[in-house]
Amino acid sequence: MDILRPEITVAEKVLRSVVVYLFLLAAFRLAGKRTLGQMTAFDLVVLLIISNVVQNALIGNDNSLGGGLIGATAILVLNAIVAWITFRYKRMERIVEHSPTVIVRHGRILRDSLRRERLSLAELRSALRKQGVMSLQNVRYVILEEDGKLSVISRRAAEP
């Protein structure tokens, strides 16, 4: 057996890589920003299981070095193409990327925003404490960013 020669065709290897990449892109888009920015032990376990499950879909019966390199190259090229498309076309960026969500406005928690982002009140309070915010009295906005991190804008920072 030649370790560099894939056991399945290059076209099948590329197609498998593209399908798995697009599936995972859609799945993580639907999972929400919280999953990306504030990974818990449960989220890590799910991610590890997903990686193991899609491995077989990605490589099929092929365990060759060449097949692995072809699959990895296909994913990297596809990722570069998606990054270029989202940079070039703002509409595609809105489809692929998350947009910021206001979680707190003028010291009041927007519970609909918390529900939509599947962020619990306890998780919000924990994230705020990590940023040194103990009370919402001096907070103008808390924004859940595209990457799942919270930005806090205090009342004092916005005033001249």
Secondary structure as a PSIPRED ss2 file (coil, helix, strand):
# PSIPRED VFORMAT (PSIPRED V4.0)

   1 M C   1.000  0.000  0.000
   2 D C   1.000  0.000  0.000
   3 I C   1.000  0.000  0.000
   4 L C   1.000  0.000  0.000
   5 R C   1.000  0.000  0.000
   6 P C   1.000  0.000  0.000
   7 E C   1.000  0.000  0.000
   8 I C   1.000  0.000  0.000
   9 T C   1.000  0.000  0.000
  10 V H   0.000  1.000  0.000
  11 A H   0.000  1.000  0.000
  12 E H   0.000  1.000  0.000
  13 K H   0.000  1.000  0.000
  14 V H   0.000  1.000  0.000
  15 L H   0.000  1.000  0.000
  16 R H   0.000  1.000  0.000
  17 S H   0.000  1.000  0.000
  18 V H   0.000  1.000  0.000
  19 V H   0.000  1.000  0.000
  20 V H   0.000  1.000  0.000
  21 Y H   0.000  1.000  0.000
  22 L H   0.000  1.000  0.000
  23 F H   0.000  1.000  0.000
  24 L H   0.000  1.000  0.000
  25 L H   0.000  1.000  0.000
  26 A H   0.000  1.000  0.000
  27 A H   0.000  1.000  0.000
  28 F H   0.000  1.000  0.000
  29 R H   0.000  1.000  0.000
  30 L H   0.000  1.000  0.000
  31 A H   0.000  1.000  0.000
  32 G C   1.000  0.000  0.000
  33 K H   0.000  1.000  0.000
  34 R H   0.000  1.000  0.000
  35 T H   0.000  1.000  0.000
  36 L H   0.000  1.000  0.000
  37 G H   0.000  1.000  0.000
  38 Q C   1.000  0.000  0.000
  39 M C   1.000  0.000  0.000
  40 T C   1.000  0.000  0.000
  41 A H   0.000  1.000  0.000
  42 F H   0.000  1.000  0.000
  43 D H   0.000  1.000  0.000
  44 L H   0.000  1.000  0.000
  45 V H   0.000  1.000  0.000
  46 V H   0.000  1.000  0.000
  47 L H   0.000  1.000  0.000
  48 L H   0.000  1.000  0.000
  49 I H   0.000  1.000  0.000
  50 I H   0.000  1.000  0.000
  51 S H   0.000  1.000  0.000
  52 N H   0.000  1.000  0.000
  53 V H   0.000  1.000  0.000
  54 V H   0.000  1.000  0.000
  55 Q H   0.000  1.000  0.000
  56 N H   0.000  1.000  0.000
  57 A H   0.000  1.000  0.000
  58 L H   0.000  1.000  0.000
  59 I H   0.000  1.000  0.000
  60 G C   1.000  0.000  0.000
  61 N C   1.000  0.000  0.000
  62 D C   1.000  0.000  0.000
  63 N C   1.000  0.000  0.000
  64 S C   1.000  0.000  0.000
  65 L H   0.000  1.000  0.000
  66 G H   0.000  1.000  0.000
  67 G H   0.000  1.000  0.000
  68 G H   0.000  1.000  0.000
  69 L H   0.000  1.000  0.000
  70 I H   0.000  1.000  0.000
  71 G H   0.000  1.000  0.000
  72 A H   0.000  1.000  0.000
  73 T H   0.000  1.000  0.000
  74 A H   0.000  1.000  0.000
  75 I H   0.000  1.000  0.000
  76 L H   0.000  1.000  0.000
  77 V H   0.000  1.000  0.000
  78 L H   0.000  1.000  0.000
  79 N H   0.000  1.000  0.000
  80 A H   0.000  1.000  0.000
  81 I H   0.000  1.000  0.000
  82 V H   0.000  1.000  0.000
  83 A H   0.000  1.000  0.000
  84 W H   0.000  1.000  0.000
  85 I H   0.000  1.000  0.000
  86 T H   0.000  1.000  0.000
  87 F H   0.000  1.000  0.000
  88 R H   0.000  1.000  0.000
  89 Y C   1.000  0.000  0.000
  90 K H   0.000  1.000  0.000
  91 R H   0.000  1.000  0.000
  92 M H   0.000  1.000  0.000
  93 E H   0.000  1.000  0.000
  94 R H   0.000  1.000  0.000
  95 I H   0.000  1.000  0.000
  96 V H   0.000  1.000  0.000
  97 E C   1.000  0.000  0.000
  98 H C   1.000  0.000  0.000
  99 S C   1.000  0.000  0.000
 100 P C   1.000  0.000  0.000
 101 T E   0.000  0.000  1.000
 102 V E   0.000  0.000  1.000
 103 I E   0.000  0.000  1.000
 104 V E   0.000  0.000  1.000
 105 R E   0.000  0.000  1.000
 106 H C   1.000  0.000  0.000
 107 G C   1.000  0.000  0.000
 108 R E   0.000  0.000  1.000
 109 I E   0.000  0.000  1.000
 110 L C   1.000  0.000  0.000
 111 R H   0.000  1.000  0.000
 112 D H   0.000  1.000  0.000
 113 S H   0.000  1.000  0.000
 114 L H   0.000  1.000  0.000
 115 R H   0.000  1.000  0.000
 116 R H   0.000  1.000  0.000
 117 E C   1.000  0.000  0.000
 118 R C   1.000  0.000  0.000
 119 L C   1.000  0.000  0.000
 120 S C   1.000  0.000  0.000
 121 L H   0.000  1.000  0.000
 122 A H   0.000  1.000  0.000
 123 E H   0.000  1.000  0.000
 124 L H   0.000  1.000  0.000
 125 R H   0.000  1.000  0.000
 126 S H   0.000  1.000  0.000
 127 A H   0.000  1.000  0.000
 128 L H   0.000  1.000  0.000
 129 R H   0.000  1.000  0.000
 130 K H   0.000  1.000  0.000
 131 Q C   1.000  0.000  0.000
 132 G C   1.000  0.000  0.000
 133 V C   1.000  0.000  0.000
 134 M C   1.000  0.000  0.000
 135 S C   1.000  0.000  0.000
 136 L C   1.000  0.000  0.000
 137 Q C   1.000  0.000  0.000
 138 N C   1.000  0.000  0.000
 139 V E   0.000  0.000  1.000
 140 R E   0.000  0.000  1.000
 141 Y E   0.000  0.000  1.000
 142 V E   0.000  0.000  1.000
 143 I E   0.000  0.000  1.000
 144 L E   0.000  0.000  1.000
 145 E C   1.000  0.000  0.000
 146 E C   1.000  0.000  0.000
 147 D C   1.000  0.000  0.000
 148 G C   1.000  0.000  0.000
 149 K C   1.000  0.000  0.000
 150 L E   0.000  0.000  1.000
 151 S E   0.000  0.000  1.000
 152 V E   0.000  0.000  1.000
 153 I E   0.000  0.000  1.000
 154 S E   0.000  0.000  1.000
 155 R H   0.000  1.000  0.000
 156 R H   0.000  1.000  0.000
 157 A H   0.000  1.000  0.000
 158 A H   0.000  1.000  0.000
 159 E C   1.000  0.000  0.000
 160 P C   1.000  0.000  0.000
